[in-house]
Amino acid sequence: MFEKAKNKIKDVKEEYKKKKEEFERIEKEKKEEEERKERERIQEEKDALIALSEKELIVEAIMALRGYNTRLKTVEEQEEDLEDRVDTLKRDVDSLKSDVATIVYK
């Protein structure tokens, strides 16, 4: 009976080890595939840029900079909004502190 339990535990350990190795292999393959796709995407973009004339490259650069400028403006607007919210919260906390102090001293 003890041998059966011992063998069962051994079988379960081996099965777990096989599943773990299979999972790790699959994850490694996924990572390699993603890296390969990223290298291909970069190469395609590089090839496309190499094929452009100087004027076309300048236009591409300007368009990219405009896109970054738009994103930057959005981030700056969000930052201003967050700063306003923080200031409002600070005023609310200060107000609550003074209310609590007034209640405590009465």
C-alpha positions in Angstrom: 0.0 0.0 0.0 2.8 2.3 0.9 4.5 1.6 -2.4 1.3 2.4 -4.3 1.1 5.8 -2.6 4.8 6.4 -3.2 4.5 5.6 -6.9 1.3 7.7 -7.2 3.2 10.7 -5.7 6.1 10.1 -8.0 3.7 9.9 -11.0 2.0 13.2 -10.0 5.4 14.9 -9.6 6.5 13.7 -13.0 3.3 14.8 -14.6 3.6 18.2 -12.9 7.2 18.5 -14.1 6.2 17.7 -17.7 3.3 20.2 -17.6 5.6 22.9 -16.2 8.3 22.2 -18.9 5.6 22.3 -21.6 4.2 25.6 -20.3 7.7 27.1 -20.1 8.4 25.9 -23.7 5.2 27.4 -25.0 5.9 30.7 -23.2 9.4 30.8 -24.6 8.0 30.2 -28.1 5.5 33.0 -27.7 8.2 35.4 -26.6 10.4 34.4 -29.5 7.5 34.8 -31.9 6.7 38.3 -30.6 10.4 39.3 -30.8 10.5 38.0 -34.4 7.4 40.0 -35.3 8.8 43.1 -33.8 12.1 42.7 -35.7 10.1 42.2 -38.9 8.0 45.3 -38.2 11.1 47.4 -37.6 12.7 46.1 -40.7 9.6 46.9 -42.8 9.5 50.4 -41.4 13.2 50.8 -42.0 12.8 49.6 -45.6 9.9 52.0 -46.2 12.0 54.9 -44.9 15.0 54.0 -46.9 12.9 54.0 -50.0 11.7 57.6 -49.4 13.2 60.7 -50.9 14.7 63.4 -48.7 11.5 65.5 -49.0 9.3 62.5 -48.2 11.5 61.8 -45.1 11.1 65.4 -44.0 7.3 65.2 -44.4 7.3 61.9 -42.4 9.4 63.6 -39.7 7.0 66.6 -39.5 4.0 64.3 -39.3 5.6 62.3 -36.5 6.5 65.5 -34.6 3.0 66.8 -34.9 1.7 63.6 -33.5 4.0 63.8 -30.5 3.1 67.5 -30.1 -0.6 66.5 -29.9 0.1 63.8 -27.4 2.2 66.3 -25.3 -0.6 68.8 -25.3 -3.0 66.1 -24.1 -0.6 65.1 -21.3 -0.1 68.7 -20.3 -3.9 69.3 -20.1 -4.3 66.1 -18.0 -1.5 67.3 -15.8 -3.2 70.7 -15.3 -6.5 68.9 -14.5 -4.8 66.7 -12.0 -3.1 69.7 -10.3 -6.5 71.4 -10.0 -7.9 68.2 -8.4 -5.0 68.0 -6.0 -5.4 71.6 -5.0 -9.2 71.1 -4.5 -8.5 68.0 -2.3 -5.9 69.9 -0.3 -8.5 72.7 0.4 -11.1 70.1 1.3 -8.7 68.4 3.7 -7.8 71.8 5.3 -11.4 72.6 5.6 -12.1 69.2 7.3 -9.2 69.7 9.7 -10.5 73.1 10.7 -14.0 71.6 11.2 -12.6 68.8 13.3 -10.6 71.3 15.3 -13.7 73.4 15.9 -15.7 70.3 17.1 -12.9 69.1 19.3 -12.4 72.5 21.1 -16.2 73.0 21.8 
